[in-house]
């Protein structure tokens, strides 16, 4: 006979994969830990080009990206993700220190779905991730 908690574990859907693109290693690791505590499968990349390659390889449902990345910045990453048929449908959240209304507009025009200004409290991060993934499921 299977116990109730074991049944719940078996019936839980697989974790949703989230790609974090952040050049600050401590910030990236903190987001990874928060996401994993929230039940998500987190993958890290530390620049835009590596983030693009990781998105193609790991097929995340959501990408959390900084804007001020070395080389390919977050805006270019968002445009590249939207232009690639393999990644065009991924949900995109900008997590950045750029917080003006113009910054927000620029992020949305580049293809981000949501624009968050650092620092983002862990509870808010998990709320935004859950909402973005729920919106993704509802629009599918």
C-alpha positions as CSV (number, residue, x, y, z in Angstrom):
1,X,0.0,0.0,0.0
2,X,1.3,3.4,-0.9
3,X,1.2,6.2,1.7
4,X,-0.5,9.5,1.0
5,X,2.7,11.5,1.0
6,X,4.3,9.0,-1.4
7,X,1.3,9.2,-3.8
8,X,1.5,13.0,-3.7
9,X,5.2,12.8,-4.6
10,X,4.5,10.4,-7.5
11,X,1.6,12.5,-8.8
12,X,3.5,15.9,-8.7
13,X,4.2,17.2,-12.2
14,X,7.8,17.5,-13.2
15,X,9.6,20.7,-12.1
16,X,9.4,23.5,-14.5
17,X,12.8,24.5,-15.9
18,X,13.9,28.1,-15.3
19,X,17.0,29.5,-16.9
20,X,18.7,32.3,-14.9
21,X,21.0,34.6,-16.9
22,X,23.0,36.7,-14.5
23,X,26.6,37.8,-14.6
24,X,26.9,38.3,-10.8
25,X,27.7,34.7,-9.6
26,X,26.4,35.3,-6.1
27,X,23.1,36.8,-7.4
28,X,22.7,33.9,-9.8
29,X,23.3,31.3,-7.1
30,X,20.9,33.0,-4.8
31,X,18.2,32.9,-7.5
32,X,18.9,29.3,-8.2
33,X,18.5,28.4,-4.5
34,X,15.3,30.3,-4.2
35,X,13.9,28.7,-7.3
36,X,14.9,25.2,-6.2
37,X,13.3,25.8,-2.8
38,X,10.2,26.7,-4.8
39,X,10.2,23.4,-6.6
40,X,11.7,24.6,-9.9
41,X,14.6,23.1,-11.9
42,X,17.1,26.0,-12.3
43,X,19.8,26.3,-14.8
44,X,22.5,29.1,-14.7
45,X,24.2,31.1,-17.4
46,X,26.5,34.0,-16.7
47,X,26.3,36.0,-20.0
48,X,23.9,36.5,-22.9
49,X,25.6,34.3,-25.4
50,X,25.8,31.4,-23.0
51,X,22.2,32.1,-22.0
52,X,21.1,31.8,-25.6
53,X,22.9,28.5,-26.0
54,X,21.5,27.2,-22.7
55,X,18.0,28.1,-23.7
56,X,18.3,26.2,-27.0
57,X,19.8,23.2,-25.2
58,X,17.7,23.0,-22.0
59,X,14.3,24.3,-23.4
60,X,13.3,26.2,-20.2
61,X,9.7,27.4,-19.8
62,X,10.9,30.7,-18.3
63,X,14.1,32.8,-18.5
64,X,15.0,35.3,-15.8
65,X,17.6,37.6,-17.2
66,X,19.6,40.6,-16.0
67,X,19.9,43.4,-18.6
68,X,23.4,44.6,-17.9
69,X,25.2,41.5,-19.1
70,X,28.7,41.3,-20.7
71,X,28.8,41.0,-24.5
72,X,25.2,40.2,-25.5
73,X,23.1,42.3,-23.1
74,X,19.7,41.2,-21.8
75,X,17.8,43.2,-24.5
76,X,19.7,41.5,-27.3
77,X,19.2,38.1,-25.5
78,X,15.4,38.8,-25.4
79,X,15.3,39.7,-29.1
80,X,17.4,36.6,-30.0
81,X,15.2,34.3,-27.9
82,X,12.0,35.7,-29.6
83,X,13.5,35.4,-33.1
84,X,14.5,31.8,-32.7
85,X,11.6,29.4,-33.4
86,X,13.0,26.9,-30.8
87,X,12.8,29.6,-28.0
88,X,10.2,32.1,-29.3
89,X,7.5,31.0,-26.9
90,X,9.6,31.1,-23.7
91,X,8.4,33.4,-20.9
92,X,10.9,36.2,-20.2
93,X,11.4,38.2,-17.0
94,X,13.9,41.0,-16.7
95,X,15.5,41.3,-13.3
96,X,17.6,44.4,-13.4
97,X,18.8,47.5,-11.6
98,X,17.5,49.6,-14.5
99,X,14.2,50.9,-13.0
100,X,12.9,53.9,-14.9
101,X,9.7,53.9,-16.9
102,X,11.9,54.2,-20.1
103,X,13.9,51.1,-19.0
104,X,10.7,49.2,-18.4
105,X,9.4,50.1,-21.8
106,X,12.6,49.2,-23.5
107,X,12.6,45.8,-21.8
108,X,9.0,45.1,-23.0
109,X,9.8,46.3,-26.5
110,X,12.8,43.9,-26.6
111,X,10.5,41.0,-25.8
112,X,10.4,40.6,-22.0
113,X,7.0,39.8,-20.5
114,X,7.7,41.2,-17.1
115,X,10.2,43.8,-15.8
116,X,11.4,43.6,-12.1
117,X,13.8,45.9,-10.4
118,X,16.5,44.6,-8.1
119,X,16.5,43.7,-5.3
120,X,13.6,41.3,-5.7
121,X,12.6,39.7,-2.4
122,X,12.5,35.8,-2.7
123,X,8.7,35.7,-2.1
124,X,8.1,38.2,-4.9
125,X,10.4,36.2,-7.2
126,X,8.5,33.0,-6.6
127,X,5.2,34.8,-7.0
128,X,6.2,36.3,-10.4
129,X,7.7,33.0,-11.6
130,X,4.5,31.1,-10.7
131,X,2.3,33.8,-12.3
132,X,4.4,33.8,-15.5
133,X,4.2,30.0,-15.8
134,X,0.5,30.0,-15.0
135,X,0.0,32.6,-17.7
136,X,2.0,30.4,-20.1
137,X,-0.1,27.4,-19.3
138,X,-3.4,29.4,-19.8
139,X,-2.3,30.8,-23.1
140,X,-1.1,27.4,-24.5
